[in-house]
């Protein structure tokens, strides 16, 4: 598994995006062209898609959201969530790191 922090990507964000559904394929294609965008998921709920992004600094994340994502044609609105701290639960099908 890649450790993004060790590679210098200290900031992770999830961005919920509402789109013009007629432009769905174009929006997704344009999002994947943005450096730092790792995953685009079509979801149910208040957003049409969720985008997982990584940046080296808050300033870089700000530019990614405001300049790059904000300029994609077909995006109607977005809301970003900066990850402050993350905890992970091992799932039964995942090997443990304790050497068991």
Order of alpha helices (4+ residues) and beta strands (2+ residues): beta-alpha-beta-beta-alpha-beta
